[in-house]
Amino acid sequence: MQYNQQQKFKKAVLISILLHILLFGLLFIGSRLEEVRPMGGGEGNGEVLGAIMVDTGAAAQEWGRLQQEKKGNPLSKREIADKEREQQSKEQAEKERQEQQKIKEAKEKAEQAAREKAEQEAKEKAEQLAKEQAEKAAKEKAEKLAKEQAEKAALAEAQAKKEAKEKEAKAAADAKAKAEKVAAEAKAKAKAEKEAKEKAEKAAAEAKAKA
């Protein structure tokens, strides 16, 4: 808007200068014609001079109109400079506002990225901790189970040894008892046989003596 007003003002000033030059040129030409052709010298001369005067009058009216417009809406150099400074100040303020907006957006993006990174790190840390705890619990459970199984195996082994020892002792006792029984039976048989022999011999001796 300010730029368009400045352009219009410059254009009006340029037109005014051109009209001034044209006016003075026409006046100069008119004065020269009056010197060459005196007044009342002929109808043709009057028409030429009249045309020149009409053109000069029209140019003067146009110039006057432009001056009135200029006076009606004057813009001094100071006002133009003030408006330019005001426009530059507005543009600078807008530029600074945009820069501040960019900085704000960049800061928000950085903060968002930092939050997301922190959340991701916390999530990964929690997952790692949960994994470690699960592994620890599984390890402890496995160790406990292995210990229980080892204890059960030890008890079973001890029980088996005890039972084997008891069976061995029983078998030994049974074997001893059986051996003792066989020995007793053999001794009794031998005694019986001896007694029978002695009895037979005695009987034979008695029978011989009687004969």
C-alpha positions in Angstrom: 0.0 0.0 0.0 2.7 2.5 1.0 4.7 1.5 -2.1 1.7 2.2 -4.4 1.1 5.6 -2.8 4.8 6.5 -3.4 4.6 5.4 -7.0 1.4 7.5 -7.6 3.0 10.5 -5.9 6.2 10.2 -8.1 4.1 9.8 -11.2 2.0 12.9 -10.4 5.2 14.9 -9.8 6.6 13.8 -13.1 3.4 14.7 -15.0 3.4 18.1 -13.3 7.0 18.7 -14.4 6.2 17.6 -18.0 3.2 19.9 -18.1 5.3 22.8 -16.8 7.8 22.2 -19.6 5.0 21.9 -22.2 3.4 25.1 -20.9 6.5 27.1 -21.1 7.3 25.7 -24.5 3.9 26.7 -25.8 4.2 30.2 -24.3 7.6 30.6 -25.9 6.3 29.4 -29.3 3.3 31.7 -29.0 5.4 34.7 -28.2 7.7 34.0 -31.2 4.7 33.7 -33.5 3.3 37.1 -32.2 6.7 38.7 -33.1 6.8 37.2 -36.6 3.1 37.8 -37.4 1.6 41.0 -35.9 -1.9 41.0 -34.6 -4.6 41.4 -37.3 -2.3 40.2 -40.0 -4.8 37.6 -41.3 -7.4 35.0 -40.4 -4.9 32.1 -40.5 -2.6 33.8 -38.1 -5.5 34.3 -35.6 -6.6 30.7 -35.9 -3.0 29.4 -35.2 -2.6 31.8 -32.2 -6.1 30.9 -30.9 -5.2 27.2 -31.1 -2.0 27.8 -29.2 -3.8 29.8 -26.6 -6.5 27.2 -26.2 -3.8 24.5 -25.8 -1.9 26.7 -23.4 -5.1 27.3 -21.4 -5.9 23.6 -21.3 -2.4 22.8 -20.1 -2.6 25.5 -17.5 -5.9 24.1 -16.2 -4.5 20.6 -16.1 -1.5 21.8 -14.2 -3.7 23.8 -11.8 -5.9 20.7 -11.2 -2.8 18.6 -10.4 -1.6 21.3 -8.0 -4.9 21.3 -6.3 -4.9 17.6 -6.0 -1.4 17.8 -4.7 -2.4 20.5 -2.2 -5.5 18.6 -1.2 -3.5 15.5 -0.3 0.1 16.6 0.4 2.8 14.2 1.4 6.0 15.8 2.5 9.3 14.1 2.4 9.3 13.8 6.2 5.9 12.2 6.1 7.0 9.8 3.4 10.1 9.0 5.4 8.0 8.5 8.5 5.7 6.2 6.7 8.6 4.3 5.2 10.1 3.9 8.7 6.7 2.9 10.1 6.4 0.3 7.3 10.0 -0.9 7.9 9.3 -1.1 11.6 6.1 -3.2 10.9 8.0 -5.4 8.5 10.9 -5.8 11.1 8.3 -6.5 13.8 6.6 -9.1 11.6 10.0 -10.6 10.8 10.9 -10.8 14.4 7.5 -12.3 15.2 8.1 -14.9 12.6 11.6 -15.6 13.9 10.2 -15.9 17.5 7.5 -18.2 16.2 10.2 -20.3 14.4 12.3 -20.4 17.6 9.2 -21.3 19.7 8.3 -24.1 17.2 11.9 -25.4 17.2 12.0 -25.3 21.0 8.7 -27.1 21.2 9.9 -29.7 18.7 13.2 -30.2 20.7 11.2 -30.5 24.0 8.9 -33.0 22.3 11.8 -35.0 21.0 13.5 -34.9 24.4 10.2 -36.1 26.1 9.8 -38.9 23.5 13.5 -39.9 24.0 13.1 -39.9 27.8 9.9 -41.9 27.5 11.5 -44.4 25.2 14.6 -44.7 27.4 12.3 -45.2 30.5 10.3 -47.8 28.6 13.4 -49.7 27.5 14.8 -49.5 31.0 11.6 -50.8 32.5 11.5 -53.6 29.9 15.2 -54.5 30.7 14.5 -54.5 34.4 11.4 -56.7 34.0 13.4 -59.0 31.8 16.2 -59.2 34.4 13.7 -59.8 37.2 12.0 -62.5 35.1 15.4 -64.1 34.4 16.3 -63.9 38.1 13.0 -65.4 39.2 13.4 -68.2 36.6 16.9 -68.8 37.7 15.9 -68.9 41.4 13.0 -71.2 40.6 15.3 -73.4 38.6 17.9 -73.4 41.4 15.2 -74.2 44.0 13.7 -76.9 41.8 17.2 -78.4 41.3 17.9 -78.2 45.0 14.6 -79.9 45.8 15.3 -82.6 43.2 18.8 -83.1 44.6 17.4 -83.4 48.1 14.8 -85.9 46.9 17.5 -87.8 45.0 19.7 -87.9 48.1 16.9 -89.1 50.3 16.0 -91.7 47.7 19.6 -92.8 47.6 19.9 -93.0 51.3 16.6 -94.9 51.5 17.8 -97.3 48.8 21.1 -97.8 50.7 19.3 -98.4 53.9 16.9 -100.9 52.3 19.8 -102.6 50.6 21.7 -102.8 53.9 18.7 -104.1 55.6 18.1 -106.7 52.9 21.8 -107.7 53.0 21.7 -108.0 56.8 18.5 -110.1 56.6 19.9 -112.3 53.9 23.1 -112.8 56.0 21.0 -113.6 59.0 18.8 -116.0 57.0 21.9 -117.7 55.5 23.5 -118.0 59.0 20.3 -119.4 60.4 20.0 -121.9 57.5 23.6 -122.9 57.9 23.2 -123.4 61.6 20.1 -125.4 61.0 21.9 -127.6 58.5 24.8 -128.0 60.9 22.5 -128.9 63.7 20.7 -131.4 61.6 24.0 -132.9 60.4 25.2 -133.1 64.1 22.0 -134.7 65.2 22.1 -137.2 62.4 25.7 -138.0 63.2 24.8 -138.5 66.9 21.9 -140.7 66.0 24.0 -142.8 63.7 26.7 -143.1 66.4 24.2 -144.1 69.0 22.6 -146.6 66.6 26.0 -148.1 65.8 27.0 -148.3 69.4 23.7 -149.9 70.2 24.1 -152.4 67.4 27.6 -153.2 68.6 26.4 -153.7 72.1 23.7 -155.9 71.0 26.1 -157.9 68.9 28.4 -158.2 71.8 25.7 -159.4 74.1 24.5 -161.9 71.6 28.0 -163.3 71.2 28.4 -163.5 74.9 25.3 -165.6 75.3 26.3 -167.9 72.6 
